[in-house]
Amino acid sequence: MTAPKAAYILRDMIRALLLLVFLLLPADLPAQGDAVTTAINIVENFNKEATILMNSSGFTGPSQAAVQKAAAVLKEIRITEPPGPKRHASVFEAVSSYTGNVLESIEVLKNKTAGRKKDLLADKIKRLEKLRTDDLARLSAALYAEAPMEKKPKEVPSIDLSPFDEEPAQPDGPPGILYR
């Protein structure tokens, strides 16, 4: 066997192996945790936006520790809870709690300031509240899409009715079992 021929065989074997691995992956593997990833992105983007708005007003932004804690909680939820109503509530509560705490801290800061900065902070709070509302709506849609569809089995009677238990059909109505 020559060296170039062995290289072609090795290349084809690697391609076949990669194709086999790709085909054996579950179809929903890329979508797993999609809503939790969306939630983590929402928390991080909300923090970035709040930091930018606060720094532009001359104040310090929210702490990075709170963002890291919220992201850690969301990652833990991704691992521990399967998609469903409980996960939906946990993820939504974590994101809502974080964004609400950031807004509350800015509100407290606004109440401590006076004059032009107070009006500036009120405007920043309105922008962040709108961002929070939009992000929570987007998260809710992602969580709803992630939830598994409930499959209810088709109800089948355990026994058929006896002809003696069924009411006779009316002469002008649909036929009953006695008149079939």
Beta strands, then each sheet from edge to edge (+ up, - down):
end
